Structure formats: C-alpha cells, structure tokens
Amino acid sequence: MTVHHLNQLLLVCSLVLLVAVAAVRISSRSGLPSLLVYLAIGILMGQDGIGHIHFSNAEMTQVIGYAALVVILAEGGLGTKWKEIKPVLPAATALALAGVAVSVGVTAAGAHYLVGLEWRQALIIGAVVSSTDAAAVFSVLRRIPLPARVTGTLEAESGFNDAPVVILVVAFSTAGRVEHWYVLIGEIALELAIGAALGLAVGWAGAWGLRHIALPASGLYPIAVMAISVTAYAAGALAHGSGFLAVYLASMVMGNAKLPHWPATRGFADGVGWIAQIGMFVLLGLLVTPHELGDDILPALIIGLVLTMLARPLGVVLCLLPFRVPWREQALMSWAGLRGAVPIILATIPMVNGVDGSRRVFNIVFVLVVVYTLIQGPTLPWLARTLRLGEDTETADLGIESAPLERLRGHLLSVDVPEGSRMHGVEVNELRLPPGAAVTLVVRDGTSFVPLPTTVLRRGDELLVVTTDPVRDAAERRLRAVARGGKLADWLGTGDGER
C-alpha cells in the first residue's frame, strides 16, 4: 500500500463513518435499527451497489468480526451493573446454556424437516442463530425503561451465550462427524470455566491497579481499561478457554469497581464500541452478494419463524420455569432474543472451513437476521407497553468522577447532582461526610462558589469533594446513599454501609 492508497482509504473510511453517524440520528427517529443501516451502506458499496467493490474474503471478515465483537462485549460489560444482574445470574446462565441447547435442537429440526437442509447444515444454522447479539441487545434495551430483572437477564444472557455458540459452530464445521456428545459438553464446560476464571482474575487485577496507581494523564485511563479487557480475551483464548466470556466478565468487574475518571472511560468505550459496530456491519454488507439471495429468502423466513415463534419461547419457558418469572416477562424475553452481526460472523466459520453448502448457510442467516431484526427491534417498545412492563424512570444514579491526587495522597471527586436525585434540598452539613472529606466547591449555573455548611444543594449542581485516601470509598458510599435516600438515608436503610 502506498501513501496515495492510504489517503484514498482514509477518505473512504471517514466518509463512511460520517454517513453512519448521520444514520444513527435517522434510525433513532424512525425506529429502524441502526445495524440495518450499516449493512445497507456495505451493500451499496459492494459489487451489486454503486461502489462496485468486489469483496469475498470470508476469513478476513471473520477475523475483523471477532476483533469488533471483543470491543462490543467490553463496552457492554463496562456498562453492566452488577446489582442488576446479580439476582438474575442463575436465570441468565440457564438461558445462555440450556436455552441455547433447546434453540439449536428445535431450529435445526425445523431447518432439516421443513426446508430440507442436510443435518450438518441444519445444525450449523441452528447453532449460529441461537446466539442473541450483544450489540443489538445493549443498544435496544438501554433505550427502553424495562424492569431491572428483565434488562439484567437479557444483557447477561447476551454476554454469556456467545461462548458456547462459538464452540458449537466450530465443532459442527469441523471435518468429520461429532463423536460423543457428552465429550462436547465437557469441552464447553471446561472452556467456559477457564474463560470465567481468567476474566474475573484479569478484571480484578486491572481494577486494583487502576485504583491504586495514579497515571499522569486522565486520557490514559480509558486506554488502560480497554487494553485490560482485550488482555482478558487474549489470555482466555490462548489458554483454550472462552475469550468472549473472559472479556465480558473482566469488563464487568472493572465497570463496577468505581475506577478513576469513569465518565471519560465510559465515553471512550462507547465511542470505540460504535466504531466496532459500524466497521463490522459495513464489512458484512460488503461480503454479501444480494443477487444470490433470492432462492434463500423463503427458507430464511421459515427457519426464522421456527426460531422466533417456537425455539426461543420454548427455551425461555423451560429455562425460567424454576425461577417463577411472571409470564409477561417471559413473553417479552422470548421476543427480545435479538439477532445481529454475531450470527452473520459465525456463519463465516463454515465458509472458512470449506463446509459444503456454507455459502447458502451464510445467505440464509443474513436474510434471517435482516428480516427479523427489522420486525423485532421496532416492535419491542410496543410489546413492552402492551404487556405493561415499562417502568417510570427511577431516581437517577449519582454521577461521580474520581481523579487521584498521588502526591497529596488524596482524591478529588467531581459529583454531578442529576434530575430526580434526592440530594436536592439537602444542606452541605447534612451530607455528614466522614472525617477527611469535605465539599470544597459548588458549580451552579456556570458560577462557582465555596459553600457554607448551610448551603442547600440543587439539581444540576456540580460538587468538588476532596478526600484522603483512607476515606475515599466511604465518602463515595455516603454521597450515593444521600442521593438515593436524602438526608434520612441512615434511617431508610441506605446508609454508609450499602454499596
């Protein structure tokens, strides 16, 4: 590649990003899922579109797709709240394991008996489409005010189920028959265990290091967090474990560890996640050849109907039966099994391995994802309202950003008081911060002043709180407690001891 080619590539990539960013605005207003817009951009750039770019490298698409998925899972893990998924962790795990098994079996049977695919192709399709897409789930659910149990279950499931599905697709795409199903189950369990152990260990070590080692620039913290997340994936994969599970768990540990400069880190991860999604979907759009899809539309619709109306609901009902989940929530979770780029990426695995009929498998999966994403995504908010599962916006969580002061052996906490916070109307002295912590400055309506003990805090205020190292965590817990319970936080059971 010459410098001239580099200039052309940079121009094309920047224009694609700008168009994709504008498309987010359009899709948010129209309700059309943004992933479909990105796929359309790739198709328009492809050989059947106006760009006439001939691209058929499935192996490169798979590699880049894996890299993008790592970033997307890292961003999703950083935004997952432990307090939301902790109560639903058993249910999410059941959906990610037993639910996938049910979905694979039912969908494969439908593909074999209704569409006439060979069992190997049917099993590959069943495994590929059984994974709910993390990018689709994270982007859609966080815009709908659903009960925490529903959101937590679906987010955790989408973060967990990529791992067993990848193992199944690789096994079904390997030359020869899959011998001894119980050995395959053992391999899945072992890989998940290795990935989980490494992910938790890397996440804990990374969080501990970032909390105790002050970096010279705030911009280094987001880079360090993403590097630690990618390290977890690489370590898990190289140890023959599940790298996808490792990166999600490591990111979730760091996301709940109250790291320094957290808002900046979340903003950086969100931006990188968007770039990964855009690049991944555009590349997948380039790989598809629209004029070859005609014969595969009907089979894709039939398999998708079996998946959404039979396999997914059956898996949800069977897996959630022991947890006594209300039927309305089960209905929503059945419909919210969103598919996206992950099934299309996984469909490149049999192509790379040279499985007979793999191109048809890819086309069927592509059509299925496009059609049913177009149906499920926009109708999910309507279904939530119909089932009366929408919740009023809860009291907004307090935004706290921590900047370590290494030489002074302290921390500077920047505290934003959001709308709905019960810190509104509380006097500074009623915060009752621990000794060694003090509110030193209040910024209100663009004006800063040093508060008095009787200064009344208001919504929209930004507080600067200086703490010593030993009381930093206690001060932050107390601030969050007051934000939830007001000045009577201790009597309401939301005092300093609550995390």
C-alpha positions as a printed NumPy array, in Angstrom:
array([[  0.   ,   0.   ,   0.   ],
       [  1.354,   3.399,  -0.976],
       [  0.708,   6.758,   0.688],
       [ -1.715,   7.59 ,  -2.129],
       [ -3.691,   4.417,  -1.438],
       [ -3.648,   5.267,   2.262],
       [ -5.093,   8.709,   1.532],
       [ -7.881,   7.159,  -0.516],
       [ -8.614,   4.618,   2.204],
       [ -8.749,   7.294,   4.903],
       [-11.114,   9.397,   2.793],
       [-13.482,   6.489,   2.173],
       [-13.421,   5.34 ,   5.817],
       [-14.037,   8.831,   7.187],
       [-16.941,   9.392,   4.801],
       [-18.444,   6.031,   5.746],
       [-18.17 ,   6.92 ,   9.437],
       [-19.817,  10.294,   8.876],
       [-22.669,   8.716,   6.926],
       [-23.048,   6.062,   9.635],
       [-23.14 ,   8.694,  12.397],
       [-25.833,  10.601,  10.497],
       [-27.695,   7.329,  10.016],
       [-27.879,   6.838,  13.785],
       [-29.881,  10.046,  14.01 ],
       [-32.214,   8.901,  11.248],
       [-32.66 ,   5.418,  12.708],
       [-33.368,   6.774,  16.202],
       [-36.202,   8.916,  14.823],
       [-37.671,   6.264,  12.53 ],
       [-37.222,   3.326,  14.9  ],
       [-35.238,   1.445,  12.248],
       [-32.366,  -0.499,  13.871],
       [-29.061,   1.176,  13.054],
       [-27.384,  -2.135,  12.239],
       [-29.609,  -2.459,   9.176],
       [-28.487,   0.976,   8.015],
       [-24.845,  -0.057,   8.363],
       [-25.492,  -3.261,   6.452],
       [-27.182,  -1.214,   3.729],
       [-24.104,   1.03 ,   3.499],
       [-21.919,  -2.044,   2.978],
       [-24.273,  -3.474,   0.357],
       [-24.344,  -0.16 ,  -1.524],
       [-20.547,  -0.13 ,  -1.544],
       [-20.425,  -3.773,  -2.71 ],
       [-20.376,  -5.359,  -6.129],
       [-24.145,  -5.071,  -6.621],
       [-24.235,  -1.477,  -5.39 ],
       [-22.939,   1.864,  -6.588],
       [-19.458,   1.288,  -5.173],
       [-18.801,  -1.91 ,  -7.196],
       [-16.29 ,  -3.112,  -4.571],
       [-15.66 ,  -6.831,  -5.011],
       [-15.009,  -8.36 ,  -1.598],
       [-15.302, -12.065,  -0.836],
       [-12.685, -12.716,   1.851],
       [-14.665, -14.606,   4.486],
       [-11.574, -15.301,   6.585],
       [-10.713, -11.586,   6.896],
       [-14.344, -10.831,   7.73 ],
       [-14.263, -13.444,  10.469],
       [-11.047, -12.084,  11.996],
       [-12.2  ,  -8.459,  11.922],
       [-15.62 ,  -9.514,  13.191],
       [-14.041, -11.306,  16.153],
       [-11.99 ,  -8.205,  16.98 ],
       [-15.082,  -5.991,  16.767],
       [-17.063,  -8.384,  18.939],
       [-14.345,  -8.217,  21.61 ],
       [-14.688,  -4.428,  21.716],
       [-18.509,  -4.598,  21.769],
       [-18.516,  -7.122,  24.626],
       [-16.006,  -4.975,  26.523],
       [-18.238,  -1.906,  26.147],
       [-21.28 ,  -3.912,  27.173],
       [-19.533,  -5.354,  30.214],
       [-18.375,  -1.909,  31.347],
       [-21.981,  -0.708,  31.256],
       [-23.478,  -3.745,  33.023],
       [-24.477,  -3.042,  36.617],
       [-23.679,  -5.877,  38.969],
       [-26.591,  -5.008,  41.265],
       [-28.978,  -5.59 ,  38.344],
       [-27.626,  -8.912,  37.086],
       [-26.658, -10.441,  40.455],
       [-30.238, -11.519,  41.325],
       [-30.824, -12.905,  37.812],
       [-27.443, -14.538,  37.241],
       [-28.759, -18.138,  37.56 ],
       [-31.605, -17.424,  35.127],
       [-29.283, -15.729,  32.615],
       [-26.827, -18.617,  32.838],
       [-29.622, -21.119,  32.227],
       [-30.733, -19.197,  29.138],
       [-27.157, -18.968,  27.862],
       [-26.554, -22.721,  28.212],
       [-29.74 , -24.794,  28.321],
       [-31.624, -22.167,  26.313],
       [-29.032, -22.353,  23.551],
       [-29.259, -26.155,  23.519],
       [-33.055, -26.052,  23.138],
       [-32.832, -23.404,  20.442],
       [-30.202, -25.327,  18.469],
       [-32.189, -28.558,  18.553],
       [-35.576, -27.09 ,  17.636],
       [-34.227, -24.756,  14.948],
       [-32.063, -27.472,  13.39 ],
       [-35.052, -29.823,  13.273],
       [-37.101, -27.149,  11.529],
       [-34.317, -26.451,   9.027],
       [-33.994, -30.17 ,   8.251],
       [-37.623, -31.238,   8.039],
       [-39.255, -28.042,   6.737],
       [-36.515, -26.641,   4.483],
       [-34.767, -29.9  ,   3.539],
       [-31.24 , -28.987,   4.621],
       [-28.76 , -31.743,   5.479],
       [-28.358, -32.342,   9.192],
       [-24.893, -30.805,   9.274],
       [-26.061, -27.593,   7.611],
       [-29.183, -27.562,   9.772],
       [-27.16 , -27.911,  12.982],
       [-24.794, -25.152,  11.894],
       [-27.699, -22.801,  11.217],
       [-29.357, -23.789,  14.485],
       [-26.183, -23.006,  16.418],
       [-25.408, -19.805,  14.53 ],
       [-28.793, -18.16 ,  15.091],
       [-29.147, -19.308,  18.703],
       [-26.852, -16.567,  19.978],
       [-28.515, -13.297,  20.919],
       [-26.427, -10.376,  19.704],
       [-24.723,  -8.292,  22.404],
       [-24.582,  -5.139,  20.284],
       [-28.283,  -5.313,  19.417],
       [-29.369,  -6.133,  22.971],
       [-27.226,  -3.446,  24.625],
       [-28.271,  -0.72 ,  22.179],
       [-32.006,  -1.51 ,  22.2  ],
       [-32.666,  -2.415,  25.835],
       [-30.858,   0.585,  27.305],
       [-33.311,   2.856,  25.498],
       [-36.403,   1.106,  26.91 ],
       [-37.399,   1.592,  30.589],
       [-37.86 ,  -2.082,  31.461],
       [-37.774,  -3.744,  34.884],
       [-34.229,  -4.312,  36.087],
       [-34.791,  -8.085,  36.217],
       [-35.687,  -8.248,  32.522],
       [-32.873,  -5.968,  31.377],
       [-30.299,  -7.684,  33.582],
       [-31.305, -11.162,  32.406],
       [-31.18 , -10.278,  28.715],
       [-27.898,  -8.356,  28.959],
       [-26.169, -11.105,  30.923],
       [-27.517, -13.775,  28.562],
       [-26.195, -11.911,  25.511],
       [-22.809, -11.558,  27.178],
       [-22.646, -15.238,  28.16 ],
       [-24.144, -17.138,  25.236],
       [-21.584, -16.194,  22.572],
       [-19.074, -18.575,  24.143],
       [-20.993, -21.895,  23.934],
       [-22.378, -20.996,  20.497],
       [-18.905, -20.37 ,  19.044],
       [-17.767, -23.743,  20.379],
       [-20.783, -25.496,  18.825],
       [-20.373, -23.804,  15.433],
       [-16.681, -24.703,  15.297],
       [-17.461, -28.306,  16.268],
       [-20.207, -28.662,  13.633],
       [-17.973, -27.031,  10.986],
       [-15.059, -29.38 ,  11.595],
       [-14.488, -32.148,   9.076],
       [-15.998, -35.449,  10.115],
       [-18.816, -36.3  ,  12.491],
       [-19.086, -35.   ,  16.042],
       [-18.43 , -38.037,  18.205],
       [-19.637, -38.448,  21.774],
       [-21.91 , -35.519,  22.543],
       [-21.026, -35.73 ,  26.225],
       [-17.373, -35.008,  25.35 ],
       [-18.506, -31.888,  23.509],
       [-20.494, -30.764,  26.555],
       [-17.435, -31.355,  28.731],
       [-15.292, -29.26 ,  26.403],
       [-17.838, -26.443,  26.528],
       [-17.92 , -26.548,  30.333],
       [-14.106, -26.547,  30.541],
       [-13.703, -23.637,  28.135],
       [-16.326, -21.619,  29.969],
       [-14.683, -22.317,  33.32 ],
       [-11.247, -21.266,  32.045],
       [-12.663, -18.131,  30.443],
       [-14.624, -17.17 ,  33.553],
       [-11.647, -17.69 ,  35.873],
       [ -9.253, -15.692,  33.712],
       [-11.8  , -12.949,  33.076],
       [-12.513, -12.446,  36.765],
       [ -8.815, -12.562,  37.659],
       [ -7.733, -10.097,  34.961],
       [-10.638,  -7.781,  35.747],
       [ -9.904,  -7.765,  39.47 ],
       [ -6.165,  -7.215,  38.943],
       [ -6.81 ,  -4.443,  36.429],
       [ -9.304,  -2.665,  38.685],
       [ -6.953,  -2.899,  41.664],
       [ -4.064,  -1.471,  39.656],
       [ -6.085,   1.43 ,  38.215],
       [ -7.412,   2.356,  41.654],
       [ -4.004,   2.35 ,  43.319],
       [ -1.666,   3.627,  40.58 ],
       [ -2.151,   7.244,  39.515],
       [ -1.491,   7.744,  35.81 ],
       [ -0.014,  11.086,  34.65 ],
       [ -2.931,  11.921,  32.305],
       [ -6.661,  11.264,  32.569],
       [ -6.776,  10.165,  28.913],
       [ -4.646,   7.138,  29.752],
       [ -7.323,   5.554,  31.953],
       [ -9.76 ,   4.703,  29.125],
       [ -6.903,   3.26 ,  27.07 ],
       [ -5.747,   1.16 ,  30.01 ],
       [ -9.266,  -0.163,  30.666],
       [ -9.78 ,  -1.259,  27.059],
       [ -6.288,  -2.79 ,  26.962],
       [ -7.047,  -4.818,  30.095],
       [-10.32 ,  -6.022,  28.561],
       [ -8.568,  -7.145,  25.372],
       [ -5.89 ,  -8.812,  27.502],
       [ -8.607, -10.863,  29.188],
       [ -9.896, -12.045,  25.815],
       [ -6.448, -12.933,  24.5  ],
       [ -5.469, -14.73 ,  27.703],
       [ -8.688, -16.733,  27.724],
       [ -8.405, -17.691,  24.054],
       [ -4.722, -18.655,  24.275],
       [ -5.458, -20.782,  27.355],
       [ -8.045, -22.708,  25.271],
       [-10.862, -21.091,  27.212],
       [-13.669, -18.793,  26.174],
       [-12.134, -15.441,  25.355],
       [-15.56 , -13.88 ,  24.797],
       [-16.724, -14.795,  28.294],
       [-13.391, -13.611,  29.722],
       [-13.596, -10.151,  28.138],
       [-17.208,  -9.649,  29.238],
       [-16.536, -10.664,  32.849],
       [-13.295,  -8.665,  33.09 ],
       [-15.051,  -5.572,  31.767],
       [-17.988,  -6.066,  34.115],
       [-15.631,  -6.306,  37.112],
       [-13.913,  -3.053,  36.133],
       [-17.207,  -1.389,  35.318],
       [-18.401,  -1.923,  38.879],
       [-15.135,  -1.031,  40.604],
       [-15.558,   2.792,  40.737],
       [-12.439,   3.498,  38.689],
       [-10.88 ,   6.976,  38.388],
       [-12.149,   9.212,  35.559],
       [-15.045,   6.838,  34.986],
       [-17.264,   9.093,  32.819],
       [-14.352,   9.648,  30.438],
       [-13.727,   5.904,  30.294],
       [-17.366,   5.146,  29.54 ],
       [-17.439,   7.795,  26.826],
       [-14.298,   6.394,  25.218],
       [-15.585,   2.809,  25.373],
       [-18.918,   3.884,  23.924],
       [-17.184,   5.615,  21.001],
       [-14.914,   2.651,  20.295],
       [-17.928,   0.345,  20.506],
       [-19.757,   2.411,  17.882],
       [-16.737,   2.269,  15.57 ],
       [-16.575,  -1.518,  16.02 ],
       [-20.274,  -1.905,  15.218],
       [-20.098,   0.325,  12.154],
       [-16.999,  -1.357,  10.768],
       [-18.332,  -4.849,  11.42 ],
       [-21.736,  -4.304,   9.811],
       [-20.338,  -2.444,   6.796],
       [-17.857,  -5.256,   6.199],
       [-20.611,  -7.862,   6.451],
       [-22.646,  -5.848,   3.954],
       [-19.683,  -5.916,   1.576],
       [-19.367,  -9.69 ,   1.902],
       [-22.957, -10.443,   0.953],
       [-23.985, -10.694,  -2.713],
       [-27.628,  -9.52 ,  -2.969],
       [-28.398, -11.149,  -6.329],
       [-27.641, -14.559,  -4.794],
       [-30.2  , -14.174,  -2.003],
       [-33.395, -14.749,  -3.985],
       [-33.577, -18.525,  -3.582],
       [-32.78 , -18.326,   0.14 ],
       [-35.441, -15.831,   1.219],
       [-38.232, -18.374,   1.775],
       [-36.018, -20.861,   3.689],
       [-34.741, -17.985,   5.851],
       [-38.29 , -16.872,   6.647],
       [-39.34 , -20.42 ,   7.58 ],
       [-36.299, -21.022,   9.804],
       [-36.697, -17.591,  11.384],
       [-40.341, -18.311,  12.126],
       [-39.403, -21.582,  13.845],
       [-36.706, -19.762,  15.814],
       [-38.777, -16.788,  16.997],
       [-42.158, -18.446,  17.499],
       [-41.138, -21.897,  18.768],
       [-37.471, -22.401,  19.653],
       [-36.852, -19.17 ,  21.567],
       [-40.136, -19.177,  23.547],
       [-39.715, -22.87 ,  24.395],
       [-36.168, -22.283,  25.621],
       [-37.261, -19.306,  27.728],
       [-40.187, -21.153,  29.31 ],
       [-38.175, -24.277,  30.141],
       [-35.151, -22.382,  31.488],
       [-37.114, -19.869,  33.578],
       [-39.597, -22.379,  34.979],
       [-37.593, -22.95 ,  38.205],
       [-37.289, -19.184,  38.803],
       [-41.024, -18.38 ,  38.758],
       [-40.674, -15.497,  36.344],
       [-44.06 , -13.879,  35.512],
       [-45.447, -14.871,  32.128],
       [-45.435, -11.265,  30.884],
       [-41.69 , -11.036,  31.432],
       [-41.214, -14.43 ,  29.777],
       [-43.165, -13.206,  26.754],
       [-41.007, -10.109,  26.446],
       [-37.771, -12.058,  26.85 ],
       [-38.952, -14.513,  24.205],
       [-39.453, -11.691,  21.714],
       [-36.297,  -9.839,  22.803],
       [-33.915, -12.553,  21.621],
       [-32.41 , -10.094,  19.166],
       [-30.014, -11.232,  16.45 ],
       [-27.438,  -9.027,  14.791],
       [-23.911,  -9.22 ,  13.482],
       [-22.818, -12.15 ,  15.665],
       [-24.819, -14.832,  13.78 ],
       [-23.585, -13.443,  10.442],
       [-19.973, -13.509,  11.665],
       [-20.391, -17.054,  12.962],
       [-21.809, -18.044,   9.574],
       [-18.374, -17.299,   8.078],
       [-16.815, -20.129,  10.117],
       [-18.157, -22.942,   7.884],
       [-17.17 , -20.856,   4.838],
       [-13.583, -20.636,   6.059],
       [-13.573, -24.37 ,   6.852],
       [-14.912, -25.247,   3.395],
       [-18.134, -26.923,   4.558],
       [-20.409, -27.991,   1.672],
       [-23.269, -25.536,   1.218],
       [-21.65 , -22.976,   3.518],
       [-22.416, -20.09 ,   1.149],
       [-26.104, -20.959,   1.28 ],
       [-25.915, -21.146,   5.073],
       [-24.414, -17.651,   5.114],
       [-27.122, -16.267,   2.818],
       [-29.948, -17.822,   4.856],
       [-28.518, -16.422,   8.085],
       [-28.07 , -12.981,   6.521],
       [-31.668, -12.801,   5.302],
       [-32.992, -14.154,   8.6  ],
       [-31.102, -11.555,  10.651],
       [-32.157,  -8.647,   8.438],
       [-35.849,  -9.564,   8.256],
       [-36.39 , -10.475,  11.889],
       [-34.298,  -7.583,  13.224],
       [-36.496,  -5.308,  11.13 ],
       [-39.547,  -6.873,  12.808],
       [-38.383,  -7.433,  16.393],
       [-36.384,  -4.285,  17.101],
       [-39.052,  -1.645,  16.334],
       [-41.882,  -3.683,  17.899],
       [-40.112,  -4.345,  21.218],
       [-41.099,  -0.995,  22.829],
       [-44.705,  -1.539,  21.719],
       [-44.735,  -5.042,  23.212],
       [-43.304,  -3.734,  26.497],
       [-46.097,  -1.151,  26.707],
       [-48.737,  -3.734,  25.767],
       [-47.509,  -6.078,  28.487],
       [-47.334,  -3.126,  30.908],
       [-43.684,  -3.753,  31.639],
       [-42.46 ,  -0.214,  31.087],
       [-41.252,   1.426,  34.264],
       [-41.143,   5.053,  35.25 ],
       [-37.662,   6.475,  35.212],
       [-36.062,   5.616,  38.526],
       [-34.134,   8.029,  40.674],
       [-31.074,   8.879,  38.619],
       [-27.823,   7.476,  39.876],
       [-25.312,   9.982,  41.137],
       [-22.513,  10.753,  38.679],
       [-19.165,  10.679,  40.458],
       [-15.804,  11.047,  38.729],
       [-12.649,  10.414,  40.733],
       [ -9.248,  11.947,  39.977],
       [ -6.378,  10.624,  42.132],
       [ -4.042,  13.183,  43.731],
       [ -0.965,  10.998,  44.124],
       [  1.403,  13.496,  45.756],
       [ -1.264,  14.728,  48.168],
       [ -2.349,  11.161,  48.954],
       [ -5.953,  12.031,  48.252],
       [ -8.727,  12.112,  45.67 ],
       [-10.791,  14.833,  44.04 ],
       [-14.368,  13.69 ,  43.456],
       [-16.449,  15.51 ,  40.857],
       [-20.091,  14.894,  41.764],
       [-22.984,  15.725,  39.423],
       [-26.423,  16.003,  41.019],
       [-28.858,  14.762,  38.316],
       [-32.569,  15.303,  37.891],
       [-34.522,  13.133,  40.297],
       [-31.7  ,  12.934,  42.865],
       [-32.822,  13.169,  46.486],
       [-29.703,  15.177,  47.221],
       [-31.763,  18.149,  46.008],
       [-32.68 ,  20.25 ,  49.054],
       [-30.011,  18.741,  51.32 ],
       [-27.652,  21.111,  53.12 ],
       [-23.91 ,  20.52 ,  52.886],
       [-23.604,  19.752,  56.606],
       [-26.444,  17.208,  56.266],
       [-24.298,  15.131,  53.917],
       [-22.394,  14.013,  57.038],
       [-19.261,  13.05 ,  55.115],
       [-16.631,  11.092,  57.057],
       [-13.72 ,  12.994,  58.65 ],
       [-11.12 ,  13.619,  55.965],
       [-13.684,  14.522,  53.275],
       [-15.135,  17.937,  52.532],
       [-17.142,  19.754,  49.857],
       [-14.743,  22.455,  48.675],
       [-16.557,  23.972,  45.692],
       [-20.033,  24.1  ,  44.152],
       [-20.625,  24.955,  40.487],
       [-24.171,  26.193,  39.817],
       [-25.477,  27.723,  36.591],
       [-21.942,  28.345,  35.365],
       [-20.878,  30.087,  38.591],
       [-18.59 ,  28.525,  41.186],
       [-18.516,  29.329,  44.897],
       [-17.202,  27.922,  48.163],
       [-20.193,  26.504,  50.026],
       [-21.135,  27.173,  53.622],
       [-22.297,  24.342,  55.893],
       [-25.865,  25.638,  55.408],
       [-25.661,  25.829,  51.595],
       [-28.631,  23.96 ,  50.08 ],
       [-27.759,  21.721,  47.139],
       [-29.874,  21.755,  43.993],
       [-30.426,  19.62 ,  40.917],
       [-27.805,  20.345,  38.285],
       [-25.127,  21.291,  40.816],
       [-21.598,  20.001,  40.423],
       [-19.689,  19.428,  43.635],
       [-15.953,  19.121,  44.113],
       [-15.22 ,  16.911,  47.113],
       [-11.672,  16.413,  48.385],
       [-10.997,  13.207,  50.332],
       [ -7.98 ,  11.495,  51.794],
       [ -7.082,   8.011,  50.545],
       [ -8.443,   6.071,  53.546],
       [-11.942,   7.613,  53.411],
       [-12.434,   7.897,  49.655],
       [-14.692,   4.816,  49.381],
       [-16.676,   5.737,  52.493],
       [-17.233,   9.27 ,  51.197],
       [-18.465,   7.973,  47.854],
       [-20.796,   5.48 ,  49.504],
       [-22.23 ,   8.229,  51.687],
       [-22.811,  10.529,  48.708],
       [-24.621,   7.784,  46.812],
       [-26.689,   6.94 ,  49.891],
       [-27.861,  10.541,  50.263],
       [-28.62 ,  10.693,  46.534],
       [-30.925,   7.674,  46.944],
       [-32.435,   8.313,  50.371],
       [-31.98 ,  12.032,  51.022],
       [-30.924,  13.395,  54.383],
       [-32.654,  10.457,  56.15 ],
       [-30.58 ,   7.851,  54.336],
       [-29.432,   6.119,  57.535],
       [-32.985,   5.567,  58.745],
       [-34.136,   4.372,  55.318],
       [-31.564,   1.607,  55.208],
       [-29.414,   3.274,  52.57 ],
       [-26.616,   4.461,  54.768],
       [-22.857,   4.266,  54.514],
       [-22.712,   0.532,  54.673],
       [-24.553,  -0.045,  51.421],
       [-22.507,  -0.42 ,  48.277]])
